Amino acid sequence: MVNNLKSFEKGLSLKEAEENLERFGINEIEIEKRKKPLSIFLDQFKDILVLILAVSTALSFLLGEFLDAIVIFFLIILNGTLGFIQEYKAERALESLKNYISYKAKVIRDGKLEVIEAKYVTVGDIVVIEEGDRIPADGVLVEGYSLKVDESILTGESIAVDKDVHTENKLYMGTYVVKGKGLMRVTSIGLNTKMGQIAKVLVETQETKTPLQVRLNQLGKILAVICIAICSVIVILGIIRKQNIYDMFMIGISLAVAAIPEGLPAVVTITLAIGVQRMAKKNALVRKLSSVETLGCVNVICSDKTGTLTENKMTVKRIETVDMSIEVEGTGYDLKGRILLNGRIVKNQLLDYIMMCAVNCNNAELEKIRNDLKTSGDPTEIALLVLAKKYKEYIKREEKVAEIPFDSNKRYMGVTVKYGDSSILFIKGAFESLIGRCKFYMCQDGTIKELTSYEKRIIAKKNELMCSAALRVLLMCMKFNSQDVDDMIFLGLVGMIDPPKRGVKLAISKARKAGVKTVMITGDHKLTAFAIARELGIAESFEEVVTGEELEKDEKFIEKNIDNISVFARVDPLCKLKIVRLLKRKENIVAMTGDGINDAPAVKEADIGIAMGISGSDVTKEAASMILLDDNYATIVHAIEEGRIIYDNIKKFVKYLLACNIGEVLIMLFTSILNLPIALLPMQILWVNLVTDGLPAAALSLSKGDEDLMRRPPRPKKESLFAGGLMQEIVLRGLSIGIFATLSFYLPLFKGYDLTTARTVAFATLVISQLIFAFECSTNKRNVFSMLFGNIYLLIAVISSFVLFLLVIYIPQLGIVFEVSPLKSLEWGIIIICSLFPSLLHNIFAKNI
């Protein structure tokens, strides 16, 4: 090709290339400087909870409590590392865009062919493109030979586009040369390309904090205020009483350790990670841990129809002509099935031409090898080949003279083939795009008649009935010895269906009962879209269907009525971003599915972006919160259910941890007010927080969902973590634990026991009362059996915590470390009574409210 370059034989000179590189920059998609890993890591330690823990660590170290300091410091680093890993992955969302640019490109410079890195391709370059190449920049075709380009990464359309110098000459970065070769002149590079513009939108799309992140931030602030307030009270009391400054610091550290549930970040992470594993087993791969909880808040799922709600295996079911209504048997790509007119197998000249159109106006491939069927190409075109095989074992594919490639604006494609000494132009496409171009129609015997308004009304009615029956309709027409797409001969309407995936209808029903609305997005005709939506239970009225054209024409009206819209038909993929934004403006929490690069902005804008694992592009997967490994809508509903279970479990262990920590804070506060010695040492409180609190809290995260979980409405977007009286319950339980733990500390001192024994009794009372409370947190059911055996992991955790506690007080070496002493029967009597009373009072109170 280089020897036949005509006026392009020299390309840019080396000097011109250097000047253009300096003027236009390098051919890379660099939106902004990405955050450095160190910066991402340091950002993890700006949370208020982490800062308070850091202060506690410093105080512990300064006062010689090195073990406390080391343990808390380890927890801070562990939590920060987990957060860093997640955010670092998210920061790579744009990196995969670069992978779509060929690493190498062939350019003509100074009349010679050079192979250079794609990033050095510049405006004005003449690039040689051949089969297998990715196009390195945007440009125009200046010379082409049977060139076909796969643009699905940008358009979502799977049919390769024919490129020629005169009519379809634009080429785009990242697209793929399927066939042929050519020369292109580069017109745009980097951010100025079509892919670059998509990347810009992707970066400009703001990611918001998930509801869980907001709730935990609120929790951190509440804990900080409580901690500072109580510490202030203790310090003031200490100053008034002229207590030892060292003791004051010890109390301050103890309070800081008691007020902050050190295990909370770890347990949240564990809970989310376990949820991720459970979802992965159900084909939902979650990329961001915090998104697991957000799934439980989702109240709108925007789902693509094809491949997500349906099988993406089209099957032709009907053929309608002016004077015939034909039934086609069979499903999927099974070649068995009869073509029937009034119950009898039919063959005639009109059907011969319809099958010729199906085979020739087609770029798919179908080959039967023994008992296996090998297919490639668009599912719609495969379905047409299957139809032709049912009609006749072999229909010849004639020699192609020219092709009119399909595009989303024309909504049809055409092929001109040789036919003896003449030629035939076959066209297939959308009814509304082609019916106005038809002037004649073919009869069963092959005769051609003028298409009058009467026949057009018959055809229009048949089209409407087919669409209403959930069939996707293609109009087929032809013309002899001409490539002009007017005055065509109408052949017939071919109606096909893409059957719903197994379990999808049930999943939609389950979502609806859970208060989650499903919005279907499709390129189908409005009538077809409604018929499918009605069959799946998505829409009940035709008024719930809106087209992409209507959305573009009157966006304000659509926004006003968005809550009443269930289907978007004839939608361009770029409309998805508008749909997400309109829904979010109405305070919806939106999940959006997508596969092509042009879906990435909408996927990132959604509260939960969902990429297709089988058909999705890498860019969309990187921008998504979740990837469907099976491209199935039902998997989204499973994930939402899992998200709700996780949020319930988070509430269970937050309730458990905070009530326990309030109890720990109050025993320190009450003993200080009563002018008693320090009730618990920092090491003892830390042990309670990490073992007695940590193990049961982790087990609570494994609780199964309640039976009515998917019959509840989604949580409101701004609902507090403590809604439904949770905070009141936490405070009251914490108060009762604190009061009886203080009593258990005071009674031994009153009886003349030494301070170590009194601390051991108080230590034991806290441990046992909290372990009893763990069972109460595990379920809303009040029967003992459900509490004890509803969560086997909790039972194991409670037994383990209790055994570890016994080891601490009865093994002398551990007793020295924790400054405790072995307990006798009288002390155990005090412990049991003071541990049971908080539960008794709570159950009496619960029955009376």
LINBEL-V795557 format. One record per run of one state. SS is the DSSP state (A for helix, B for strand, O for the rest). FROM is the first residue (numbers start at 1). TO is the last residue. If there is no record, write none. Layout:
ss=SS from=FROM to=TO
ss=SS from=FROM to=TO
This chain:
ss=O from=1 to=1
ss=A from=2 to=4
ss=O from=5 to=5
ss=A from=6 to=8
ss=O from=9 to=10
ss=B from=11 to=12
ss=O from=13 to=13
ss=A from=14 to=24
ss=O from=25 to=36
ss=A from=37 to=43
ss=O from=44 to=47
ss=A from=48 to=62
ss=O from=63 to=65
ss=A from=66 to=98
ss=O from=99 to=103
ss=B from=104 to=109
ss=O from=110 to=111
ss=B from=112 to=117
ss=A from=118 to=120
ss=O from=121 to=125
ss=B from=126 to=130
ss=O from=131 to=133
ss=B from=134 to=134
ss=O from=135 to=137
ss=B from=138 to=150
ss=O from=151 to=151
ss=A from=152 to=155
ss=O from=156 to=160
ss=B from=161 to=163
ss=O from=164 to=169
ss=B from=170 to=171
ss=O from=172 to=175
ss=B from=176 to=188
ss=O from=189 to=189
ss=A from=190 to=192
ss=O from=193 to=193
ss=A from=194 to=204
ss=O from=205 to=210
ss=A from=211 to=241
ss=O from=242 to=244
ss=A from=245 to=259
ss=O from=260 to=262
ss=A from=263 to=281
ss=O from=282 to=283
ss=B from=284 to=286
ss=O from=287 to=289
ss=A from=290 to=295
ss=O from=296 to=299
ss=B from=300 to=304
ss=A from=305 to=309
ss=B from=310 to=320
ss=O from=321 to=324
ss=B from=325 to=328
ss=O from=329 to=338
ss=B from=339 to=341
ss=O from=342 to=343
ss=B from=344 to=345
ss=O from=346 to=348
ss=A from=349 to=360
ss=O from=361 to=364
ss=B from=365 to=369
ss=O from=370 to=371
ss=B from=372 to=376
ss=O from=377 to=378
ss=A from=379 to=391
ss=O from=392 to=399
ss=B from=400 to=404
ss=O from=405 to=411
ss=B from=412 to=419
ss=O from=420 to=421
ss=B from=422 to=429
ss=O from=430 to=430
ss=A from=431 to=437
ss=B from=438 to=442
ss=O from=443 to=447
ss=B from=448 to=450
ss=O from=451 to=452
ss=A from=453 to=468
ss=O from=469 to=471
ss=B from=472 to=480
ss=O from=481 to=487
ss=B from=488 to=500
ss=O from=501 to=503
ss=A from=504 to=513
ss=O from=514 to=516
ss=B from=517 to=521
ss=O from=522 to=525
ss=A from=526 to=536
ss=O from=537 to=541
ss=A from=542 to=544
ss=B from=545 to=547
ss=A from=548 to=553
ss=O from=554 to=554
ss=A from=555 to=560
ss=O from=561 to=561
ss=A from=562 to=564
ss=O from=565 to=566
ss=B from=567 to=569
ss=O from=570 to=574
ss=A from=575 to=585
ss=O from=586 to=589
ss=B from=590 to=594
ss=O from=595 to=596
ss=A from=597 to=605
ss=O from=606 to=607
ss=B from=608 to=612
ss=O from=613 to=617
ss=A from=618 to=623
ss=O from=624 to=625
ss=B from=626 to=628
ss=O from=629 to=632
ss=A from=633 to=673
ss=O from=674 to=681
ss=A from=682 to=700
ss=O from=701 to=708
ss=A from=709 to=711
ss=O from=712 to=725
ss=A from=726 to=750
ss=O from=751 to=754
ss=A from=755 to=777
ss=O from=778 to=783
ss=A from=784 to=789
ss=O from=790 to=791
ss=A from=792 to=810
ss=O from=811 to=811
ss=A from=812 to=818
ss=O from=819 to=824
ss=A from=825 to=848
ss=O from=849 to=849
